Amino acid sequence: MSSDDKAVLEGGPEELAGRIVPIETPGSDLKIPFRNGYEHFRATSRHADTAEGELAVYEWWERTESPA
């Protein structure tokens, strides 16, 4: 997996583990399952230097709940 296949998440719940995540389509929104719902992240134009190389930064923009 190359650094083009990963992103770093910014914002959202502090308890959200794994701030470096795989991405399927660069630039597409990410939907991360978390506590009976989903945290949504959008791509930014920024990049961050990480232990895994330079990665695209995705920032949190909303949470949706899963139906009960």
Secondary structure, 3 states (H helix, E strand, C coil): CCHHHEEEEECCCCCCCCCEEECCCCCCCEEEECCCEEEEEEEEEEEEEECCEEEEEEEEEEEEECCC
